[in-house]
Amino acid sequence: MNRIRTTKRDRFVPPVMHAFREAFRMRDAAKPIDNRNEAGERVIAGRRTSPRSAVSETALRIELGEDLASLLNTVDLAAMEDLSGLEEVGASVLNFGMPDLAAIVANAETAQQIGHVLKQKLELYERRLVPGTVVVVGEPLDDTASGQLRFHINAEMYSTPTDIPVEFVADVEAESGKIRVFRL
């Protein structure tokens, strides 16, 4: 079996959520494990402890990409309910997601507004991004845009032993409001 050699410099400590995701991927979260040593004492199974060990930068980026796609394609509560006077609700997980972007008009003013909202929502809900490092830059619109807005996003992702610079692209489809995240 070919294994890629890694050094301590390219291995990172995963967030706690990684353990739950790994158990889900392995489909073993609900399987009972009752390993015992010679003395009859219970031993924690290796497959349940391994997600807590170091992972690659690529694995961290993949998980971040999945979560960013979920965040950016979830419509927030404010799209359905008037949250005037409920500022704490507007900034809570109850309002997780983006405003409804379906049927937006792709123009420079809209692009600027969506860029501002993207930055605000990423800083509010994606806690792995280092505050103050999120930079959202909209790509200039041209005749070939075909109802699509593109944003280049740079930030730093918290990690141990060192933070990881991340850069990705978010394409907003004007008709459906779907956001595609790639190049992470």
C-alpha positions in Angstrom: 0.0 0.0 0.0 1.5 3.4 -1.0 1.4 5.9 1.7 2.4 9.5 1.3 5.1 10.5 3.8 4.3 13.4 5.9 6.3 15.4 8.3 5.3 17.3 11.4 5.2 20.5 9.4 2.5 19.3 7.1 0.3 17.7 9.8 -2.2 19.7 11.7 -4.5 19.3 14.7 -8.1 18.9 13.5 -11.0 20.7 15.0 -13.3 18.6 17.3 -15.9 18.4 14.6 -13.5 16.3 12.6 -14.0 13.3 14.9 -17.8 13.3 14.3 -17.4 13.7 10.5 -14.8 10.8 10.4 -17.2 8.6 12.4 -20.0 9.4 10.0 -17.8 8.7 7.0 -16.7 5.4 8.5 -20.4 4.6 9.4 -19.2 3.4 12.8 -20.6 6.1 15.1 -23.3 3.8 16.4 -21.4 0.5 16.4 -20.8 -0.7 19.9 -17.1 -1.4 20.6 -16.2 -3.3 23.7 -12.5 -4.0 23.5 -10.9 -5.3 26.7 -7.3 -6.0 27.7 -6.0 -9.1 29.5 -7.1 -7.7 32.9 -10.7 -7.1 31.6 -10.3 -3.3 31.6 -12.0 -1.5 28.7 -9.7 -0.2 26.0 -10.6 2.8 23.8 -10.7 1.6 20.2 -8.1 3.1 17.9 -10.6 4.0 15.2 -12.4 6.2 17.7 -9.2 8.0 18.8 -7.5 8.4 15.4 -9.5 11.4 14.2 -8.2 13.4 17.2 -4.6 12.9 15.9 -3.0 15.1 13.3 -4.5 15.4 9.8 -3.2 16.9 6.6 -3.8 20.4 5.4 -5.7 19.0 2.5 -8.2 17.3 4.9 -8.7 20.6 6.8 -9.3 22.4 3.5 -11.8 19.8 2.3 -13.8 20.1 5.5 -13.7 23.9 5.4 -14.9 23.8 1.8 -17.9 21.6 2.7 -18.9 23.9 5.6 -18.5 27.0 3.5 -20.7 25.5 0.8 -23.3 24.7 3.4 -23.1 28.2 5.0 -23.3 30.0 1.7 -26.2 27.9 0.3 -28.4 28.1 3.4 -31.0 30.8 3.3 -31.0 32.7 6.6 -34.1 33.3 8.8 -34.1 37.0 8.0 -35.2 36.1 4.5 -38.5 34.7 5.9 -39.0 36.7 9.1 -38.7 40.4 9.9 -35.9 40.6 12.5 -36.2 44.3 13.1 -35.5 45.0 16.8 -34.1 41.5 17.2 -30.4 42.2 16.6 -29.3 39.3 18.9 -31.4 36.9 16.8 -29.9 38.3 13.6 -26.4 37.6 14.8 -27.2 34.2 16.3 -27.1 30.7 14.8 -30.9 31.1 14.3 -30.0 33.3 11.4 -27.3 31.0 10.0 -26.8 31.4 6.2 -27.1 34.0 3.5 -29.9 36.3 2.5 -32.1 34.9 -0.3 -30.1 35.5 -3.5 -32.6 33.9 -5.9 -33.4 36.1 -8.9 -30.9 38.8 -8.1 -29.8 41.2 -10.9 -26.1 40.9 -11.6 -24.7 44.4 -11.6 -21.9 46.3 -9.9 -24.1 47.6 -7.1 -25.5 44.1 -6.3 -21.9 42.6 -6.5 -20.7 45.1 -3.9 -23.6 44.4 -1.6 -23.2 40.6 -1.9 -19.4 40.9 -1.3 -20.1 42.9 1.9 -22.6 40.2 3.1 -20.3 37.4 2.2 -17.5 38.9 4.4 -19.9 39.6 7.2 -21.4 36.1 7.2 -18.0 34.4 6.9 -16.7 36.3 9.9 -19.8 35.7 11.9 -20.4 32.0 11.3 -17.1 30.4 10.2 -15.1 30.3 13.4 -12.1 28.6 11.8 -11.3 31.8 9.9 -9.1 34.2 11.8 -11.1 37.4 12.5 -9.8 40.4 10.5 -8.2 38.2 7.8 -11.2 37.7 5.6 -10.9 39.7 2.3 -13.6 39.5 -0.3 -12.9 40.9 -3.8 -15.5 40.9 -6.5 -14.4 40.2 -10.1 -15.4 43.0 -12.5 -18.5 42.3 -14.4 -18.3 41.9 -18.2 -20.6 40.9 -21.0 -19.7 37.3 -20.7 -20.7 37.1 -17.0 -24.1 35.6 -18.0 -25.9 36.4 -14.8 -23.1 35.2 -12.5 -21.1 37.0 -9.9 -17.6 35.8 -8.9 -15.8 36.6 -5.7 -12.2 35.8 -4.7 -11.9 35.3 -0.9 -8.7 35.2 1.1 -8.4 34.5 4.8 -6.4 32.5 7.3 -7.7 29.4 8.9 -6.9 28.7 12.6 -4.7 25.7 12.9 -2.0 24.2 15.1 1.0 24.5 14.9 0.4 27.4 12.5 -2.5 29.1 10.8 -3.1 28.2 7.2 -3.7 30.8 4.5 -6.8 29.9 2.4 -8.0 31.3 -0.9 -11.1 30.3 -2.7 -13.6 31.4 -5.3 -17.3 31.8 -4.8 -19.6 31.9 -7.8 -23.1 33.3 -7.3 -25.6 32.2 -9.9 -28.0 35.1 -10.3 -31.1 33.2 -11.3 -31.0 30.5 -8.6 -28.9 32.2 -5.9 -26.8 29.1 -5.6 -23.2 29.7 -4.6 -20.4 27.3 -5.7 -17.2 27.3 -3.7 -14.0 26.0 -5.4 -10.2 26.3 -5.6 -9.9 25.9 -1.9 
